[in-house]
């Protein structure tokens, strides 16, 4: 029997204007966790989509246990024991957990669904792999981390032995990431073979046995993770040495750009998700809202940007009360917003890249002339931003936003928001889904904006990002600001205690 359970030999895949995979070879051993590392647009998801049957390769062959196989669609993949958890989950929101797990492989008798046996198998798998779920809960009512468990159980229910995880930690909290790492190790110990698409080097060091690196669609090499440091993997990924430390001088804050006074925001059930919050963000500083996900950060930012009405309090922008102002009015007055949900609030997915890059200024000269959009100017702006922010897209400005990788969608949003020359930038998880090279570039851009006198309000779940960028840290817990800390003097341990609600400042 072959040493490898899966071999992808010399795989090539072309899309209009771009070669996504250029003669790539990948070999997966039984029972190993094999990371697939690369920048945004390096071809990682395309390669795995070929293995799962979502795309057909233009060249090359796939082997399972040494035998050549054809994977024409996901049904073929499932028959071969190959399952995939996509970066954006494939779940029916108003179905239950159990219904989502069995969807497509339902057991029937005389035309009737037989759910008892399915429930029994799902609960057995749940206990065996430590994936506790409520089979009767609706997907729309459970956390993102629990939804990911449902996706994993979908694969196990189908008896898949090769498990593909596409950027599985992109939407998880730090606690959920630790839990996923534990689950992946447990699956490998049970004999499952795992392919793990990521750009997060520390996660690779934490769980992977080997790592294959792609760059611009081509294979750079495969290394043993235990014998390779993160600096070497980063250099393989981006093609140059990477300096992980951002050069940042001491902040010299000026006048307040944003003042929040006793702000309260009600959640879906009428209960406050933000309680009497007050703070300022001044020119020339980066203020970070730090907290465990779900403690009111989202509602606070939605209220500041105008996406959500407030219950009480005031929002002052450059000395003007904008509490009741429209979203466009706030934007024109100097507020930009990098949203946490790029699909829901950041892009019009069926518009092309050029149109998406013009969403904030299409109604202003020179983007509009005599009441009509100046499309040559839209194209010129798009070409400039694509070049400056290294947005990789097969057909340039004409690329449909939906067809771009998640990281390049994120770069497009950041390019558009910074291009408006804002006085204050609300940056929510700005590097979510970005590789290390792009992440460092965005960090440098935020520091550059700060040094040019802009005010930055950053919301991040990544403690490394908080400490890299923050001049001041505001800790939010259960909708309250419980501490104001110095980004320079605070330790991760101290910050963690405040985030968990274990400590509160006397003055908070």
N, C-alpha and C positions, 0 to 999 in steps of 0.2 A: 504494500500500500504506500502511496506517495507520502512524503514528509509533510506536504502541504494540503490542507483541506480545500483551499481556493488558490488558484493561480490566474492572474490576469496578465496575459503576455502581449506586449507590444501594442497596447490599446491606443487607437487614434480616433478622435472625434472632432468634427468641424461644425461650426455654426456660421451663419452669414457674417463675414468680416473677421472671424477669429477662429484660431485652432485651440480648442479647450483642452484637449489631451493630445500630446505629441509623442507617440510610441512609448507609452508608460507601461512598466511591468511592476506588479505588486503580488507578493506571495504571503499568504496567511497560514500560520501553523495552527494545529489543533490546540485548543485550550489556552491560546494566548490573547492578550489585549494588544492590538496593533494600532498605533496612532497614525493618522494621515495628516501631516502638517503642511501648511502653506498659507501664503498671503490670500487676501480676498481676491477672487478671480483667478486663483492658481489652477483650478480644475478639479479640486477635491470632490465637491458635490457631484460634478458631472461624472467622474469616474465611478462613484458609488451608485449613481442613478443608472449607469450602464449595468452594473452588477445586479441591481434590483429590477432591471427590465423596463425602467421608465424611458430610457434612451437606447438606441441601437448603435453600437460602435461602427465606424466607417472602416476600421482595420483592426486586426489583432484577434486573439482568441481567449476564451475563458475555459478553465479546467476545474473540475471538482473531483477530489481524490484521484487525480491523475487522468481522469477521463474528460474529453472535450464535451462541453455542454452548450446548448443554445438557450439564451434567456431573452425571449421575445417580448415578455410582458411580466408584470408583478405576479401573475398566477403561476408562470413558469418558475419564478424565483421562489415562491412559497413551496411549490412541489419539490424544489431542490433544497429546501430547508433554510432559505435565506430570508431574513426579515429586516425591516428598516424603520427606525424612529426618525421622522423628518424634523428639521429645525422648527418649522411651524406645524404643529400637531395636526393630524388628519382625524379629527374627532367630530361627531355630530353633537352640537352643543345641547340640544333638548332631548337627547337620548340618555339613558342611564349608563353607568359604568359597565354593567353586565351586557347591555345591548350593544355598546360600542365594541367590546371585546369579541363578541361572537359575530358581528356584522360581516357578512360575506361567506361565513362558514357555518351557518346556522344548522342545527339538527332539527329535522322535521319528521312527522309521521302523519300520514293521511292528510297532508296539506296544512298541518298545524305545527306551530313552533313547539319544541320540547326544550324548555329552559331549565328544567330541574337538573338534568345531567350536566348541562353547561355550567350552571351555578356551582355544582359540586366540584367540577374540574377547576374552575376559576379559583374557588376558595382554597383548594388543595395546593395549587400553584402559588397562590398568595402567601400561604403559610410556609411552603417549602423554600421560597426565595426571599422571605422577609419583606414582602411588598403589600403591606396592610392597606386594604381599600374597603369602601362601603359599596357593595355591588348595586345598591338601589339609589345611590346619589346621582343627581343629574350633573353632567359635565360642566354646565354653566355655573354650578354652585360650589365647585371644588377648586382648590388652589392649582397653580401651574405645576408645582412639584407633584401633586397627586395625579394630574393629567398625564404627566410623564410616566408615572407608574402604570397607568392604564395602557399607554402605548407599549411599554415593555411587556405587560401581560398579554397584549394582543399577539406579540411575537411568540411568547412561550405557549400560549393556547394553541397556536398553529404548529407546535413542535419544531420551531425553527432552531437550528443549531449554529447558524452563522448570523450574528446580530450586528447590524450597522447602526451606529449612533451619529447623526449629522448635527454637529455643534450642539450637543445635548445640554450644555450649561449656559447657553446664551441668555436664557430667560429665567434662570434660577437664582435664588438668594444664596449667600455663602453657606448657610446651614443645609439647604437642599443640595448644593453641590457636594458637600462632604457626604451626605447620605447617598447620592448617586454613585460616588466613587466606591463606597462600601458595597453597594449593590452590584456594580460591575465586577469587582473582585470576586464576589460570591458567585456570580454567573460563570466566570472563568474557572473557578475552583470546581464547579459542577460539570465542567467539560465543554461549555459553550466557547465558541471562537468569536472574538469581538473586533470589529473595525470601528475606530473611534476618530471621527473627523473633528479637528480642533485647530485653533491657532494659539491656545493658551499653554505656554511652555511648562508652567508649574504643575498643571494637571497631568501633562504627559509624564513628568517625573514621578508624580504620585501613583499612577496606575499602570502605565504602559510597559510592555516588555520590549517591543521594538517600535521604531518610528520610521516611516517612509516620508520623505520631503519632496514636495512639488514646488516648482517655481515657473510661473508663466506657462503652465501646461506641460512642462517637461519634468522628467524624473531627475532629481539631484542626487539622491542616494537613500539607502536604508541603513540605520544605525541601531546598535544595542543601547537602549536608554540608560541602563545602569552605568555604562562606560562613557557616556557623552554628557557634557555639561550644557546648561541652557544657553550660554553664550555661543557655543558651537552650533547648536540647533537653530538659534536665531540668525546666525550668519548664513547658514545653509538656506534658510527660508527667504531672506531678503537680499542675499548676494553681497552683503557688506557687513562690516563690524557694527554692532548695535550698542549704543550707550544708553543704558536703562535709566540713568539719572538726568532729569531735566534741569538745565541751568536756569535758576530763578533767583533774581535779586530780591532784597527786602522790599516789601510793598510800601508805597507812599500814598496812602489813601487821601482822596480829596473830598469834595462835598457829596452828600447823599444823592444818589440817582433814584433809588427805590426806597420808600418808607412804607412799612406795613404796620398798621396800628390796630391792635385788639381784634385781629381777623378771626372769624369763626366761619366754618363751612360745614353744612349738614350733608350727611351721607344719604344713601338710598332709603334708609329706614327712619330718617328724621333725626337720628342721633348725630351729634357733632363728630366729625372726623378730624377737624382742626379746631382747637380751643383757644380763643383769646391770644393769638400769636402776634408778637410785635418784634420787629427787627429792622435794621437798615443795611443796605448794600451801597458802598461808596465807590466813586471812581478810583480806578487803580488798585482794586483788590478782588481776590477770589474768595467768596464766602461759600462754604460747602454745607448743605443740609445732609447730615449723616444719620442713618437709622436703619433698622431692619425693615425690609419691605413690608408695606401694609400698615405703617404707622402714621399715615396722613400726608406723606410727601406728595403723592400723586394729586390729591385733592387740593393741596396748597398751590402747586404749580398750575393746575387747571384754573384755579380762582385768579391767580396773578395774570395769566395769559388771556383770561376772558372766556375760557371754555366751560366754566362752571360758575353759577351765580353764588354770591356769598350770603351768609345769614346776617352777619353784622361786622362792623369794623370799616377800615378805610385802606385804600391802596393809593399812594401818592407817587407819581412818576415825574421826576424833574420839577417838583413843586406843584404839580397839577393833580387834582383829585380825579383819578380815572376809574373809581370804584364801579361806576355804571357805564363806562365807555365801551364801545364795541371793540372787537378783536382788531379790525383794521385800524381803528383810531389809535390803539395802543402801539400797533406795529409802526404806523407812520410817525408816531411820536418817539420812536427810538427803542422799542422793545422787540427782541427777537427770541425765538423759542425753538430749541432742539427737543422734540417730544420723545417720551420713552417708547411710545408705540409708533414706529415709523410707518406701518401700513395704515393704521387708523387715522392718525393725525399728521403724518409727515409727508405723504406722497399721494398723488392720484395715480394708482398703479397702471391704469390703462392709457394714461398720457405718456408721451415720449419724454426723454430726459430733458430736452431743451425746454419744453413746456413746464415741467416740474421745477426747473431752475428759475423760471420766470414768475412763479406763483406769487411772490411777494412784491414784484414791481412792474407787472405787465400793464398796469393802469397809469403808470407815471412816465413822463418823457425821460429818455428817448425811446422807451419801449412802446410808446403809443404816439401816433401822429394823426391829427385831424380826426380823433375818435376811433381810429383803427389800430390794431396791434401791428407793430413794425416787425414782421417775422424775420427779415434779414438781421435786425438788431438782436432779436431773441437768439438766433443761431450764433451770432458773434459772441454774445455773452456766454452761451453754453460752451462754445469751444474754448473760451478763456478759462472758465471755471473747471472744465474737464482737465485741462492741462495743468492748472495751478494746484488742484487738489488730487491729481492722479486718479480720476474716476475712470475705472476700466469698463468699457462698454463696447460691444462688438460693432455697432453701427453709429457710434458717436452720439451726437445730439438726437438722432432719430431712433435710438434704442428705446423700446418700450420699458418703462420702469419696472414692470412686473417681471421681466425676463432677466434682470440684473441680480447679481449675488447680494445677499443681505448686507455685507460690508460695504459694497459700492453704493447701495441705496442709502446707507448711513452717511457716506462721504458726500453724496449729492445734497442731502439735507443740510449738513454742516456747511458746505460751500455756499448754498443759497442764503443761509441765515447770517453768516459772517459777511457776505457780500453786501448786505443792506447797511453796513457800517452802523451797527446799533450802539446806543448808549449803554444799554444793559442787555446781557445775553443770559437767558434761562437755559442752562445746559443740563438736560436730564439723561443720565447714563449715556454720555456722548460717545463713548468708545465701545458700547455694547456691540458685539459682533465684529469687531475690528481686530486685525492681526497686529503683532507687536510693532511692525514698522509704521502702520497707519495710526496706531494708538499713540506712539511717541510723537508723530507728526501733529496729531490733533492736540495733544497736550502742549506742544510748542506753540500752536496757533492760539490756544486759550491764554497762555502766558504772554504772548505777543500782544493780544487784544488788551489784556490787563495793563501792560506796560505803555500802551498807547492811550491810557486814561479811560478805558472802558470798565464798566462794572460787570462782574461775572457772578451769577448765582448758580452754583453747581449742585446737582443732586446725584449722588453716587452710592452704590451698594458695595463698591470695591474699595477696601480699606487702603490698598496700595495707591490707588488713584487719589483718595482723599489726602493722604500724607504727601504725595508728590505735588499736589496743586494748591491745597487750601492755605490761605493766610489766616482765616478764621473758620472755626467749625461750630455750627449750630446743631446740637443733637436733638432729634425729634423722637418722642416716645408717646404712643397713644394720643397723638394729635397735639401734644404740648412740647414746647421748646424747654428741655430740662437742663441744658447746659450750653454755655458759650465758651469755647476752648481755643487756645492758640494752636495753629497748625504746626508750629515749630517746636513747641514745648510739650505737647501731649503725647502720651504713649498709646500703643494699640490696646494694651490691657485696660488703661483708664477709659479710653473711648468705648471699649467693649462693655464695660460696666454700665456706663450711661445708656448705651444703646439697648441693653437688656433690661433697663429700668431698675437696676440694682443700686444706683446711686443718683442723687439729684443735688444740684447746686442750691445752696441756701438762698441765693438771690434769684434763682430761676422761677 
